[in-house]
Structure formats: C-alpha cells, structure tokens
C-alpha cells in the first residue's frame, strides 16, 4: 500500500512563506519522480512543481522565482518552499508520485489546505 502524507499547510498573510512536506511510505523507491499540484475552488488541478529522481525540476510559470521544490531521498520526502505568497496561491496542495518526463500521476496524497489572506 502506497501512502503519501502532506503537512505544513495553513493560513498565511500575503507575502508570507510556508513549507510543505510530503513523506512517502517505504515501499516507494527514491527513483520515482515527485510532483506538487494544487486545486483551487472551481478550478482544475494544476501542476505547481515537479522534480525527477536526478534532480531535474519544472515549475509552473505562476510560481517561478517564488516556490522551490526539493527532495531528500534518504527520508523519502519531498518539500515545497513557498515564498512571497499571494491570495491566488490559495488552494489544496497535493503531492504525487509521478512518471518522468510524462508527469503522469501514479499516486496522490490526501492534500493540505493553503490559505493566503489578510
């Protein structure tokens, strides 16, 4: 059974920062790529950032320069550092185990809410 558990979401003021973490169960090999997605109310789920097993990274244009994805293979954990947050970043954020370079999703986490509001 594959498990992905996100943490680190919450309420933050515009311009603030949050760091999301996603721990995966031990039976997911570190060779798998990882991705962060988000879904705002009434909108489709979209890719935010992705990182391959070799460290190749992709970002959505809307978060370039503000968000940073990273991974710790020893801990089977992927992170999303979010800086200079904007109200339009408000969404449920999901981590995923994905295939590279297609970015198709094999497994989803349960999601964590990020709300950017004053």
C-alpha positions in Angstrom: 0.0 0.0 0.0 1.4 3.4 -1.0 1.0 6.3 1.3 1.8 9.9 0.8 1.3 12.3 3.7 1.4 16.0 3.3 2.0 18.5 6.1 2.8 22.2 6.5 -0.3 23.9 5.2 -2.2 26.6 6.9 -3.2 30.3 6.9 -0.6 32.9 6.0 -0.7 36.6 5.1 0.2 37.8 1.6 3.9 38.0 1.2 4.4 35.3 3.8 6.0 31.8 3.5 5.1 28.2 4.1 7.0 24.9 3.6 5.1 21.8 2.6 6.4 18.4 3.2 5.3 15.1 1.7 6.6 11.8 3.3 6.1 8.6 1.3 5.9 5.1 2.5 9.0 3.0 2.5 7.9 0.9 -0.5 8.2 3.8 -2.8 11.6 3.8 -4.3 13.7 7.0 -4.4 14.0 6.6 -8.2 10.4 7.8 -8.6 9.8 11.4 -9.6 7.6 13.6 -7.4 5.3 16.5 -8.0 3.2 19.1 -6.2 -0.2 20.0 -7.6 -2.9 22.4 -6.4 -6.6 22.8 -6.9 -8.5 26.0 -6.1 -12.3 26.0 -5.7 -14.0 25.8 -9.1 -10.7 25.2 -10.9 -8.9 22.2 -12.3 -6.0 20.7 -10.5 -2.7 22.0 -11.9 0.9 21.2 -11.7 2.9 23.5 -9.4 6.4 21.9 -9.5 8.0 18.6 -10.3 11.3 17.0 -9.6 12.9 13.9 -11.2 14.9 11.3 -9.4 18.0 13.0 -10.9 17.0 16.5 -9.8 15.6 17.9 -13.0 13.0 20.5 -12.0 9.9 22.0 -13.6 7.8 24.9 -12.3 4.5 26.4 -13.4 5.1 29.9 -14.7 2.9 31.4 -12.0 5.3 30.2 -9.2 8.7 30.6 -10.8 11.0 32.6 -8.6 8.8 32.2 -5.6 8.5 28.4 -5.0 11.3 25.8 -4.6 10.8 22.1 -4.8 13.4 19.8 -3.3 13.7 16.2 -2.2 15.5 14.1 0.4 15.8 10.6 -0.9 17.2 9.2 2.4 14.0 10.4 4.1 11.7 9.6 1.1 10.4 13.2 1.5 9.7 16.0 -1.0 9.4 19.6 0.0 7.8 22.7 -1.4 9.1 26.0 -0.1 6.6 28.8 -0.9 7.7 32.4 -0.5 6.1 35.7 -1.4 2.7 34.0 -1.2 -0.3 35.6 -3.0 -4.0 35.3 -2.4 -4.2 33.4 -5.8 -2.0 30.7 -4.3 -4.9 29.7 -2.1 -5.7 26.0 -2.9 -5.5 22.5 -1.7 -2.0 21.3 -2.4 -1.4 17.7 -3.3 1.9 15.8 -3.6 2.2 12.9 -6.0 4.4 10.2 -7.2 4.7 10.8 -10.9 6.4 9.4 -14.1 9.2 11.3 -15.8 9.1 13.0 -18.2 5.4 12.5 -18.9 4.4 13.8 -15.4 1.5 11.3 -15.3 0.5 10.6 -11.7 0.7 7.2 -10.2 -0.3 8.1 -6.6 -1.8 11.1 -4.9 -1.6 12.3 -1.3 -4.6 13.4 0.6 -3.9 17.2 0.2 -3.2 20.0 2.6 -5.0 23.4 2.6 -3.0 26.6 2.0 -4.9 29.8 2.5 -3.3 33.2 1.8 -5.3 36.0 3.3 -5.0 39.1 5.4 
